[in-house]
Amino acid sequence: MTRCYSLILMALFAAVLVLFAGSLLVGPAAIGLGDSLAALFRGEGEMVTLVMREVRLPRAILGVLVGVALGLSGAAMQGLLRNPLAEPGLIGTSASAALGAVLALQTGLAAAFALALPLAALLGALISVLLILALAGPRGAIQTLILAGIGISALASALTSLVLNLSPNPFAASEIMFWMMGSLADRSMLHVGLAAPFILGGMLMMTRAWRGLDALTLGEDAAASMGVDLMRLRLWVVFATAAMVGAATAVAGAIGFVGLVVPHLLRRAVGASPARLLPASALGGAAVVLAADIVVRVIAPDRDLKLGVLTALVGSPFFLHLILRRRKDIA
């Protein structure tokens, strides 16, 4: 089993590498393989170098970071709640981050300052976490945390709709709608530098939660008897998820269903143990986001098909399938 698991991780890592290379080579600019590599590594050709280093490379790096954040967070939330239908947005971070970004767009801060939008989104994510912890209390049960997250998410979504409804500028409203669809287009290394510390920090936090999540599969009482501090585990996972999902939403907008679908696709192959599922989901999430981003560039290069739209179109039927399967299992 250990060898099979290692082979699966190697295959996922190889898939990420291949898709990362594909993301660098696919785009509306018809650039040959040799010219692309020469521009990327040696800086040959001013315009080609600009395309490779300032357009395609940040997009590919963000694809990996966002995919890792969503896949890892989804597996962690499912392990924490012991519910296969849980997903990262359940704690309200993505909706609150989206609200922060929408306010930056509506007030004009995003036009005045290049990083105002992602910074406002990160601020929204931070405020949501603080509100959730305040509502749930220092020793709040996981059900209380989730209810608080659902409430914050509903409030943030309602405020976002209110901003759109009252927006006097139709162009700003249109820009908000397009941003909320999710995309990796037109991102720069500044966005990479902004998101990477939060996502990498969240990944490090998650590595300290694997043992606790593994023990939690036996039940809360059994985990507590094994020496797991359940309160610390909950806070650790919530903070790590908020950091990763908030950063991903800040730079890429709303990209749904990756955190729900990827753990399910890998659970049968690697097992339900979080210590095994979390690393696999991180790699699987990166592969899925990179692949989806390549697809949107290939099937509609002139229409700017949004990444979040594609993931929703693919993920929604899968989600409905999960609901129907669980209903049959209960029956």
C-alpha positions in Angstrom: 0.0 0.0 0.0 2.9 2.4 0.9 4.5 1.7 -2.5 1.3 2.2 -4.3 0.7 5.5 -2.5 4.2 6.7 -3.4 3.5 5.9 -7.0 0.3 7.8 -7.0 2.0 10.9 -5.5 4.8 10.6 -8.1 2.2 10.4 -10.9 0.3 13.4 -9.5 3.6 15.4 -9.2 4.5 14.4 -12.8 1.1 15.5 -14.0 1.6 18.9 -12.2 5.0 19.3 -13.9 3.6 18.5 -17.4 0.6 20.8 -17.0 2.8 23.6 -15.6 4.9 23.3 -18.8 1.8 23.2 -20.9 0.5 26.4 -19.1 3.8 28.1 -20.1 3.5 27.0 -23.7 -0.2 27.6 -24.4 -1.6 31.0 -25.2 -3.0 33.3 -27.9 0.5 34.3 -28.9 1.8 31.7 -31.4 5.3 31.2 -29.9 7.3 28.1 -30.8 8.7 25.7 -28.2 12.3 26.7 -28.8 11.6 30.4 -28.8 9.5 30.0 -25.6 12.3 28.2 -23.7 15.0 30.6 -25.0 12.9 33.6 -23.8 12.1 32.1 -20.5 15.6 30.9 -19.5 17.9 33.1 -21.5 15.8 36.2 -22.1 16.1 36.1 -25.9 13.7 38.3 -27.8 12.3 41.3 -25.9 8.6 40.7 -26.7 8.7 37.0 -26.3 10.5 37.3 -23.0 7.9 39.8 -21.8 5.1 37.3 -22.7 6.8 34.3 -21.1 8.1 36.0 -17.9 5.5 38.6 -17.2 2.3 36.9 -18.5 2.6 33.1 -18.7 5.0 32.4 -15.8 2.9 34.2 -13.1 -0.2 32.6 -14.4 1.3 29.1 -14.2 2.7 29.6 -10.7 -0.6 31.0 -9.5 -2.4 28.0 -11.0 -0.2 25.7 -8.8 -0.6 27.8 -5.7 -4.4 28.3 -6.1 -4.9 24.6 -6.9 -2.8 23.5 -3.9 -4.7 25.9 -1.6 -8.2 24.7 -2.7 -7.4 21.0 -2.9 -5.6 20.9 0.5 -8.2 23.0 2.2 -11.1 20.9 0.9 -9.5 17.6 2.1 -8.8 19.2 5.5 -12.3 20.5 6.0 -13.8 17.1 5.0 -11.4 15.5 7.5 -12.3 18.0 10.3 -16.0 17.7 9.8 -15.9 14.0 8.8 -18.3 14.9 6.0 -17.4 14.2 2.3 -19.7 17.1 1.2 -17.7 19.8 3.1 -15.7 22.3 1.1 -13.4 25.2 1.9 -16.0 28.0 1.4 -18.0 26.5 4.3 -16.3 28.8 6.9 -17.2 31.9 4.9 -13.6 33.0 4.0 -14.1 33.0 0.2 -17.3 35.0 0.3 -15.8 37.6 2.7 -12.7 37.8 0.5 -14.9 38.4 -2.5 -16.7 41.2 -0.6 -13.4 42.9 0.2 -12.4 42.8 -3.5 -15.8 44.0 -4.6 -15.6 47.0 -2.3 -12.1 47.8 -3.7 -13.5 47.7 -7.2 -16.6 49.7 -6.4 -14.8 52.5 -4.5 -12.1 52.9 -7.1 -9.2 51.8 -4.9 -8.4 49.0 -7.4 -7.9 51.5 -10.2 -5.8 53.8 -8.0 -3.5 51.1 -6.6 -2.5 47.9 -8.4 -2.6 45.6 -5.3 -5.6 47.2 -3.6 -7.9 44.5 -4.9 -6.0 41.5 -3.5 -5.1 43.3 -0.3 -8.8 44.2 0.3 -9.8 40.6 -0.3 -7.2 39.4 2.2 -8.5 41.9 4.7 -12.0 40.6 4.2 -10.8 37.1 4.8 -9.0 38.1 8.0 -12.1 39.9 9.3 -14.3 36.9 8.6 -12.0 34.6 10.6 -12.0 37.0 13.5 -15.8 37.3 13.4 -16.2 33.5 13.3 -13.9 32.9 16.2 -15.6 35.7 18.2 -19.0 34.2 17.5 -18.0 30.7 18.2 -16.0 31.5 21.4 -12.6 30.3 22.4 -13.9 26.7 23.0 -16.6 26.6 20.4 -17.5 23.2 19.1 -17.0 22.5 15.4 -20.8 22.8 14.7 -20.7 26.3 16.2 -17.7 27.3 14.0 -19.5 26.0 10.9 -22.8 27.7 11.8 -20.8 30.9 12.4 -19.1 30.5 9.0 -22.3 29.9 7.2 -23.8 33.0 8.8 -20.8 35.1 7.8 -20.8 33.7 4.3 -24.5 34.5 3.9 -24.0 38.1 5.2 -21.0 38.6 2.9 -22.9 37.4 -0.1 -25.8 39.6 0.7 -23.6 42.6 1.1 -21.9 41.8 -2.2 -25.3 41.7 -3.9 -26.2 44.9 -2.3 -23.1 46.6 -3.6 -23.9 45.4 -7.1 -27.6 46.4 -6.7 -26.7 50.0 -5.7 -23.7 50.4 -8.0 -24.3 53.7 -10.0 -21.6 52.7 -12.5 -22.5 49.9 -14.9 -18.9 49.5 -15.9 -17.8 48.9 -12.3 -20.6 46.4 -11.8 -19.6 44.6 -15.0 -16.0 44.5 -13.8 -17.1 43.1 -10.4 -19.1 40.3 -12.1 -16.3 39.3 -14.3 -13.8 39.2 -11.4 -16.2 37.1 -9.3 -16.2 34.5 -12.1 -12.6 33.6 -11.3 -9.6 33.8 -13.6 -5.8 33.6 -13.6 -5.5 35.9 -16.6 -3.6 39.2 -16.4 -1.9 38.4 -13.2 1.7 39.4 -12.4 4.5 38.4 -10.2 3.2 40.9 -7.7 0.1 38.7 -7.2 2.4 35.7 -6.8 4.4 37.4 -4.2 1.3 38.5 -2.3 -0.5 35.1 -2.3 2.5 32.8 -1.9 3.4 33.6 1.8 -0.2 32.9 2.9 -0.6 29.7 0.9 2.8 28.3 1.9 2.2 29.3 5.5 -1.2 27.6 5.4 0.4 24.5 4.0 2.9 24.4 6.8 0.1 24.8 9.4 -1.7 21.9 7.8 1.3 19.6 8.1 0.9 20.0 11.9 -2.7 19.0 11.7 -2.4 15.7 9.9 -1.9 13.5 13.0 -4.9 15.1 14.7 -7.1 14.7 11.7 -6.0 11.1 11.4 -7.0 10.5 15.0 -10.3 12.4 14.5 -11.4 9.7 12.0 -12.0 7.5 15.0 -14.3 10.0 16.7 -13.8 13.0 19.0 -13.7 10.9 22.2 -11.1 8.6 20.7 -9.0 11.5 19.4 -9.1 13.2 22.8 -8.1 10.0 24.5 -5.0 9.8 22.2 -3.9 13.2 23.4 -5.2 15.4 20.6 -6.2 18.9 21.6 -9.4 19.2 19.7 -9.8 22.9 20.2 -6.3 23.6 19.0 -6.9 21.3 16.0 -10.1 23.1 15.0 -8.4 26.5 15.2 -5.3 25.3 13.4 -7.4 23.9 10.5 -9.7 27.0 10.3 -6.8 29.4 10.3 -4.8 27.4 7.7 -7.9 27.1 5.5 -8.7 30.8 5.8 -5.1 31.8 5.0 -5.0 29.6 1.9 -8.5 30.2 0.5 -8.4 33.9 1.3 -5.1 34.3 -0.6 -6.4 32.2 -3.5 -9.6 34.2 -3.7 -7.7 37.4 -3.4 -5.6 36.8 -6.5 -7.9 34.6 -8.6 -11.5 35.4 -7.7 -14.0 32.7 -6.9 -13.0 29.3 -8.2 -15.5 26.7 -6.8 -15.8 23.0 -6.5 -12.1 22.2 -6.7 -11.9 21.6 -3.0 -15.0 19.4 -3.1 -14.2 17.3 -6.2 -10.5 16.7 -5.9 -10.5 14.9 -2.5 -13.4 12.7 -3.7 -11.5 11.7 -6.9 -8.5 10.7 -4.9 -10.0 9.2 -1.8 -10.6 5.7 -3.3 -7.1 5.6 -4.7 -5.1 6.7 -1.6 -7.6 6.0 1.2 -9.6 8.1 3.6 -6.6 8.8 6.0 -6.0 12.6 6.0 -2.3 12.0 6.3 -2.4 10.4 2.9 -5.3 12.3 1.4 -4.0 15.8 2.1 -0.8 15.7 0.1 -2.5 13.9 -2.7 -5.3 16.5 -2.8 -2.8 19.3 -2.8 -1.1 17.9 -5.9 -4.5 16.9 -7.4 -5.8 20.4 -6.9 -2.8 22.0 -8.6 -3.2 19.6 -11.6 -7.0 20.3 -11.9 -6.6 24.1 -11.8 -3.7 24.1 -14.3 -5.6 21.8 -16.6 -8.8 23.9 -16.4 -6.8 27.1 -17.1 -5.3 25.5 -20.2 -8.7 24.4 -21.4 -10.2 27.9 -21.1 -7.4 29.2 -23.3 -7.8 26.5 -25.9 -11.6 26.2 -26.3 -12.4 30.0 -26.2 -9.2 32.0 -26.8 -11.1 35.1 -28.0 -14.0 35.1 -25.6 -12.1 35.0 -22.2 -14.0 32.1 -20.7 -13.6 32.4 -17.0 -11.9 29.6 -15.0 -14.5 29.7 -12.3 -17.3 29.2 -14.8 -15.6 26.0 -16.2 -14.9 24.5 -12.7 -18.5 25.2 -11.8 -19.9 23.6 -15.0 -17.8 20.5 -14.3 -18.1 20.4 -10.5 -21.9 21.0 -10.2 -22.9 17.7 -11.8 -20.4 15.9 -9.7 -21.8 17.5 -6.6 -25.3 16.4 -7.5 -24.0 12.9 -8.1 -22.5 12.8 -4.6 -25.9 13.9 -3.1 -27.7 11.1 -5.0 -25.2 8.5 -4.0 -25.4 9.5 -0.3 -29.2 9.3 -0.5 -28.9 5.8 -1.9 -26.4 4.8 0.9 -28.8 6.2 3.6 -31.8 4.4 2.1 
